[in-house]
Amino acid sequence: MTTSGYSGFTLFEILVVMAIMTLILALVPPLLPDVIASTRLKSAAREIAAGLNYTRSKAITLQKEMTLTMDVEEKSFRMDEKQKVLNVPDDTTISLITDRSEQISAHKGHIRFFPDGSSTGGQIKLARASKELLVDVHWLTGRVRIFP
């Protein structure tokens, strides 16, 4: 409380807070496109990992070989009869490393899962600017992991 009995903010305090908020609003928006693109890249890696885990689970459950087909040119993958297009920034590159016998073409290939949960193994790399994410499938265990 002030000596006059009134409480509140002075005009100077309000102006300082408004100046700080103006600075924050001026600095944050230029950073947002990179944050959004990075989030979309992480989301795409999680989608691929989820698709791989789904395919592995299906192979174990049905006791038959199942494949996930990755098309790096179209930025999409197929499991069973479901086609999933990845929502990634346009300047994102995707590459697939898989067994030679699982290569369909220069831009398409399979990662195959067996009834015991093992797989042919492989890696799917998503890259944009300086950010890279790697979705790795271990050939012996079929375990799917994402590496930053």
C-alpha positions in Angstrom: 0.0 0.0 0.0 1.1 3.5 -0.7 1.1 6.3 1.7 -2.0 7.8 0.2 -3.9 4.5 0.8 -4.3 3.5 -2.9 -2.7 0.3 -4.2 -2.0 -0.6 -7.9 0.6 -0.3 -10.6 2.3 2.9 -11.7 2.3 4.0 -15.3 6.0 3.4 -15.5 5.6 -0.3 -14.3 2.9 -0.9 -16.9 5.0 0.6 -19.7 8.0 -1.6 -18.7 5.8 -4.7 -18.9 4.4 -3.7 -22.2 7.9 -3.1 -23.6 9.0 -6.6 -22.5 6.0 -8.2 -24.0 6.6 -6.3 -27.3 10.2 -7.6 -27.4 9.0 -11.2 -26.8 6.3 -10.9 -29.5 8.9 -9.5 -32.0 11.4 -12.3 -31.3 9.3 -15.4 -31.1 7.4 -15.6 -34.5 10.6 -15.9 -36.6 11.5 -19.0 -34.6 8.1 -20.7 -35.0 8.5 -22.1 -38.6 11.6 -24.1 -37.5 9.8 -25.3 -34.4 6.8 -26.4 -36.4 8.9 -28.2 -39.0 10.9 -29.9 -36.3 7.7 -31.1 -34.7 6.4 -32.4 -38.0 9.7 -34.3 -38.5 9.4 -35.9 -35.1 5.8 -36.7 -35.7 6.7 -38.4 -39.0 9.4 -40.5 -37.3 6.9 -41.6 -34.6 4.3 -42.5 -37.3 6.9 -44.7 -39.1 7.9 -46.3 -35.8 4.3 -47.0 -35.0 3.7 -48.5 -38.4 6.7 -50.8 -38.0 5.6 -51.8 -34.5 2.1 -52.5 -35.8 3.5 -54.7 -38.7 5.7 -56.6 -36.2 2.8 -57.2 -33.9 0.7 -58.4 -36.8 3.4 -60.8 -37.9 3.6 -62.3 -34.4 -0.2 -62.4 -33.9 -1.0 -64.0 -37.3 2.2 -66.1 -37.3 3.1 -65.1 -40.8 5.6 -62.8 -42.5 4.4 -59.2 -42.8 6.1 -56.2 -44.5 6.1 -52.5 -44.3 6.8 -50.9 -47.7 8.5 -47.5 -47.6 8.4 -45.2 -50.6 11.0 -42.5 -50.0 10.1 -40.5 -53.2 6.4 -40.3 -52.3 7.2 -39.9 -48.6 4.8 -42.6 -47.7 4.6 -46.1 -46.4 2.2 -49.1 -46.7 1.3 -51.7 -44.2 -1.3 -54.3 -45.1 -3.6 -52.4 -47.5 -3.2 -49.1 -45.6 -1.3 -46.3 -47.3 0.0 -43.6 -45.0 1.4 -40.4 -46.5 3.8 -38.6 -44.1 3.2 -35.0 -43.3 6.7 -33.6 -43.5 8.1 -30.3 -44.7 8.8 -30.2 -48.4 12.5 -29.9 -47.9 12.7 -33.1 -45.9 14.6 -36.0 -47.4 13.9 -39.6 -46.5 16.2 -42.5 -47.1 15.8 -46.2 -46.6 18.5 -48.7 -45.8 17.3 -52.3 -45.9 18.5 -55.7 -47.1 19.3 -55.9 -50.8 16.7 -58.6 -51.2 14.0 -56.3 -49.8 14.8 -53.4 -52.3 11.9 -53.1 -54.9 13.4 -50.1 -56.7 15.7 -47.1 -56.2 13.1 -45.4 -54.0 11.0 -48.3 -52.6 11.8 -51.2 -50.3 10.4 -53.5 -47.6 11.2 -54.1 -44.0 10.0 -57.6 -43.3 8.9 -59.0 -39.9 8.8 -62.7 -39.2 6.4 -64.7 -36.9 9.0 -64.8 -34.1 9.3 -61.0 -34.0 12.7 -60.8 -35.8 13.1 -58.8 -39.0 15.3 -58.2 -42.0 16.3 -55.0 -40.2 16.8 -51.6 -41.6 16.9 -47.9 -41.1 14.7 -45.0 -42.2 16.4 -41.6 -42.1 14.5 -38.3 -42.1 16.6 -35.2 -42.6 15.8 -31.6 -42.8 18.4 -28.8 -42.6 20.7 -29.8 -39.7 18.1 -32.0 -38.0 18.2 -35.8 -38.6 16.1 -38.6 -37.1 16.8 -42.2 -37.6 14.2 -44.9 -37.2 16.1 -48.1 -36.6 14.8 -51.7 -36.8 17.1 -54.3 -35.2 17.3 -57.4 -37.4 17.4 -60.0 -34.5 14.8 -58.6 -32.1 12.7 -56.5 -34.5 12.9 -53.8 -31.9 12.1 -50.3 -33.3 13.9 -47.3 -31.9 14.1 -43.6 -32.9 17.5 -41.9 -32.6 17.8 -38.1 -32.6 
